[in-house]
Amino acid sequence: MHGTADISAPGIARDAILEHARALPASPQVLAGLGELLQDINTDLSEIATQIRVEPTLAARVIRMSNSAVFGVGQRVGSVDEAVNRVGFGEILRLVGAATVSGLVDRSLGCYGIAAMRLRESLLLHALASEALATPAGIDERTAYSAGLLRATGLMVLDRVGRAQSKPPAIFDGTHYAGYSEWETSHFGITGTEVTALILDEWRFPAEVVAAQREHLLLTAESYADRLACVLNLAGAIVADKGLALVGEVDCWRLTDEKLAGAGIDADQFQAAAGQAGRMFERHRGAL
């Protein structure tokens, strides 16, 4: 079910945030619709292809990636339908996810000092780690994957906000701020996680995804009651272990027994998921 629009945006007007969000590629909205289709194992592959064709740029990227060494085997495909049939139901979200993050992160984040490829790789691994952790946590894998892939949407929007200002903020400096949230609050009056939640709510993502985006840094005791939020945070620990955490978030991803308990998994399950995510990432990163 779609979340309720009760998320406030102090400092920057909600309409201004959404205006900058509309400048992002439309692929995330396609991902939301695709996620709904994939909830039903009886969904026909032609319906999935139709959803992908909603965004022509994404469709072209899906065709290109389906012909890459990561997904492509045999004769080259030239249409979305052929691409979808090649990878199949089980792999299509990963293909569309890689295509989404490749197009969504279309530039480096100058205000944050984050290179575009670094952000793409970090988000792709976060998505794969969230998916791997979802199974032992008893959470839908596709929902977790999408949530991990899009969790930095707020950073991308705030970067656009900052660069549009007559006097852009100084680039994030970890020696002066404890992390991105403190820096964002100081310069924009709102955090990137709050912006992500606002945008995904506007894009009609499920209410549980919106809530988990808002809570996944686990800053309050109540946040640990949100299992998806705990999974997203633990996925960050896997990203950090692989050396791909964003510098202003490293301290958020410390592995603790409390986080494992909140996600409903044990240490062995976490390690198994980390290994699975690492293998999948090495396979899929070439598609970026």
Disulfide bonds with the S-S distance in Angstrom:
none
